[in-house]
Amino acid sequence: MPTTGQPDKRKYYDAWAKMMITIWEDKIIKLNVRDTGALLSSFATHVEAAANGEVAKIVHTYNYYGRMVDMGVGRGVSKADSGQGSGRRAKPWYNKSYYHSVKVLSEKTAELYGEQFQAVMFETLNF
């Protein structure tokens, strides 16, 4: 029975983190959210490991104002005013793709840990 070790999980999480940045960059370009290009060039990711080597946290960083662009708010424009003659409209590059991808990540994580649990049980029962 094949086992899924930590390096495989780490590779998956690294690839997922990088793919999220690619998805966001593509959305930003598609929605023309690039006045100065600062948001587009601000993306970075880091996968942090716990002491046991397991992935503890996936961190994405980018310029904070990008969230305001996503919601169509900022500098005196509230969510209620967005799109109503304010000159701003939401350019949803973040939320929808992020929450969908987190769901996919959680399903894959369950699969990876399920395989690891099966391997441990198999080894335990076949000592």
C-alpha positions as a LaTeX table, in Angstrom:
\begin{tabular}{lrrr}
\hline
Residue & $x$ (\AA) & $y$ (\AA) & $z$ (\AA) \\
\hline
Met1 & 0.00 & 0.00 & 0.00 \\
Pro2 & 1.55 & 3.34 & $-1.00$ \\
Thr3 & 1.99 & 5.90 & 1.71 \\
Thr4 & 1.74 & 9.64 & 1.43 \\
Gly5 & 4.57 & 11.21 & 3.39 \\
Gln6 & 5.21 & 14.74 & 4.53 \\
Pro7 & 7.29 & 15.69 & 1.46 \\
Asp8 & 4.30 & 14.89 & $-0.77$ \\
Lys9 & 2.00 & 16.98 & 1.40 \\
Arg10 & 4.51 & 19.81 & 1.51 \\
Lys11 & 4.82 & 19.76 & $-2.29$ \\
Tyr12 & 1.04 & 19.84 & $-2.62$ \\
Tyr13 & 0.67 & 22.78 & $-0.22$ \\
Asp14 & 3.50 & 24.70 & $-1.91$ \\
Ala15 & 1.91 & 24.13 & $-5.32$ \\
Trp16 & $-1.54$ & 25.15 & $-4.00$ \\
Ala17 & $-0.15$ & 28.37 & $-2.51$ \\
Lys18 & 1.58 & 29.28 & $-5.77$ \\
Met19 & $-1.52$ & 28.39 & $-7.79$ \\
Met20 & $-3.62$ & 30.77 & $-5.68$ \\
Ile21 & $-1.26$ & 33.61 & $-6.57$ \\
Thr22 & $-1.50$ & 32.67 & $-10.25$ \\
Ile23 & $-5.31$ & 32.65 & $-10.04$ \\
Trp24 & $-5.36$ & 36.05 & $-8.33$ \\
Glu25 & $-2.89$ & 37.54 & $-10.80$ \\
Asp26 & $-4.97$ & 36.26 & $-13.73$ \\
Lys27 & $-8.15$ & 37.73 & $-12.19$ \\
Ile28 & $-6.46$ & 41.09 & $-11.58$ \\
Ile29 & $-5.29$ & 41.26 & $-15.19$ \\
Lys30 & $-8.69$ & 40.16 & $-16.50$ \\
Leu31 & $-10.53$ & 42.76 & $-14.41$ \\
Asn32 & $-7.95$ & 45.43 & $-15.29$ \\
Val33 & $-7.10$ & 46.09 & $-11.62$ \\
Arg34 & $-3.67$ & 47.53 & $-12.28$ \\
Asp35 & $-3.46$ & 51.26 & $-12.03$ \\
Thr36 & 0.19 & 51.22 & $-10.93$ \\
Gly37 & 0.90 & 47.49 & $-10.97$ \\
Ala38 & 1.77 & 47.60 & $-7.27$ \\
Leu39 & $-0.91$ & 45.08 & $-6.27$ \\
Leu40 & 0.07 & 42.67 & $-9.00$ \\
Ser41 & 3.72 & 42.75 & $-7.98$ \\
Ser42 & 3.02 & 42.53 & $-4.24$ \\
Phe43 & 2.01 & 38.85 & $-4.05$ \\
Ala44 & 4.14 & 36.44 & $-2.03$ \\
Thr45 & 3.52 & 33.15 & $-0.29$ \\
His46 & 5.16 & 31.15 & 2.45 \\
Val47 & 4.31 & 27.67 & 3.74 \\
Glu48 & 5.26 & 27.33 & 7.39 \\
Ala49 & 6.04 & 23.99 & 8.97 \\
Ala50 & 5.45 & 22.93 & 12.57 \\
Ala51 & 8.22 & 21.36 & 14.66 \\
Asn52 & 7.23 & 17.88 & 13.48 \\
Gly53 & 7.55 & 18.91 & 9.82 \\
Glu54 & 3.82 & 19.00 & 9.13 \\
Val55 & 2.48 & 22.07 & 7.37 \\
Ala56 & 1.19 & 24.45 & 10.03 \\
Lys57 & 0.17 & 27.47 & 8.01 \\
Ile58 & $-0.01$ & 28.82 & 4.47 \\
Val59 & 0.57 & 32.56 & 4.35 \\
His60 & $-0.28$ & 34.80 & 1.41 \\
Thr61 & 0.76 & 38.45 & 1.49 \\
Tyr62 & $-0.21$ & 41.29 & $-0.82$ \\
Asn63 & $-0.96$ & 44.99 & $-0.62$ \\
Tyr64 & $-3.95$ & 45.47 & 1.68 \\
Tyr65 & $-5.70$ & 47.91 & $-0.61$ \\
Gly66 & $-6.33$ & 44.98 & $-2.95$ \\
Arg67 & $-9.13$ & 43.87 & $-0.63$ \\
Met68 & $-10.70$ & 47.31 & $-0.96$ \\
Val69 & $-10.58$ & 46.99 & $-4.76$ \\
Asp70 & $-12.20$ & 43.56 & $-4.44$ \\
Met71 & $-15.12$ & 45.09 & $-2.51$ \\
Gly72 & $-15.27$ & 48.40 & $-4.41$ \\
Val73 & $-14.68$ & 50.50 & $-1.29$ \\
Gly74 & $-12.04$ & 52.85 & 0.12 \\
Arg75 & $-11.21$ & 56.53 & 0.65 \\
Gly76 & $-14.65$ & 57.65 & 1.76 \\
Val77 & $-16.61$ & 55.09 & $-0.29$ \\
Ser78 & $-18.45$ & 52.55 & 1.85 \\
Lys79 & $-19.88$ & 49.25 & 0.66 \\
Ala80 & $-23.33$ & 50.88 & 0.57 \\
Asp81 & $-22.02$ & 53.67 & $-1.72$ \\
Ser82 & $-20.00$ & 51.41 & $-4.01$ \\
Gly83 & $-21.26$ & 51.42 & $-7.59$ \\
Gln84 & $-23.83$ & 54.17 & $-6.95$ \\
Gly85 & $-22.26$ & 57.16 & $-8.66$ \\
Ser86 & $-19.12$ & 56.91 & $-6.56$ \\
Gly87 & $-16.99$ & 56.00 & $-9.55$ \\
Arg88 & $-16.02$ & 52.77 & $-7.84$ \\
Arg89 & $-17.31$ & 49.30 & $-8.42$ \\
Ala90 & $-16.30$ & 46.00 & $-6.96$ \\
Lys91 & $-13.71$ & 44.10 & $-8.94$ \\
Pro92 & $-13.99$ & 40.67 & $-7.33$ \\
Trp93 & $-10.56$ & 39.15 & $-7.77$ \\
Tyr94 & $-10.21$ & 37.60 & $-4.29$ \\
Asn95 & $-13.16$ & 36.12 & $-2.39$ \\
Lys96 & $-14.85$ & 33.75 & $-4.80$ \\
Ser97 & $-11.70$ & 32.07 & $-6.09$ \\
Tyr98 & $-10.15$ & 31.93 & $-2.61$ \\
Tyr99 & $-13.08$ & 30.28 & $-0.86$ \\
His100 & $-13.54$ & 27.77 & $-3.68$ \\
Ser101 & $-9.84$ & 26.89 & $-3.58$ \\
Val102 & $-9.84$ & 26.55 & 0.22 \\
Lys103 & $-12.68$ & 24.05 & $-0.11$ \\
Val104 & $-10.64$ & 22.05 & $-2.63$ \\
Leu105 & $-7.59$ & 22.29 & $-0.34$ \\
Ser106 & $-9.55$ & 21.01 & 2.66 \\
Glu107 & $-10.85$ & 18.05 & 0.64 \\
Lys108 & $-7.33$ & 17.20 & $-0.55$ \\
Thr109 & $-5.99$ & 17.56 & 3.00 \\
Ala110 & $-8.60$ & 15.09 & 4.25 \\
Glu111 & $-7.57$ & 12.71 & 1.46 \\
Leu112 & $-3.84$ & 13.04 & 2.28 \\
Tyr113 & $-4.34$ & 12.48 & 5.99 \\
Gly114 & $-6.77$ & 9.64 & 5.30 \\
Glu115 & $-4.11$ & 7.89 & 3.22 \\
Gln116 & $-1.55$ & 8.45 & 5.97 \\
Phe117 & $-3.93$ & 7.03 & 8.57 \\
Gln118 & $-4.61$ & 3.98 & 6.39 \\
Ala119 & $-0.87$ & 3.36 & 6.04 \\
Val120 & $-0.34$ & 3.61 & 9.81 \\
Met121 & $-3.22$ & 1.21 & 10.49 \\
Phe122 & $-1.95$ & $-1.21$ & 7.83 \\
Glu123 & 1.54 & $-1.19$ & 9.37 \\
Thr124 & 0.11 & $-1.59$ & 12.88 \\
Leu125 & $-2.09$ & $-4.54$ & 11.97 \\
Asn126 & 0.61 & $-6.28$ & 9.91 \\
Phe127 & 3.51 & $-6.11$ & 12.33 \\
\hline
\end{tabular}
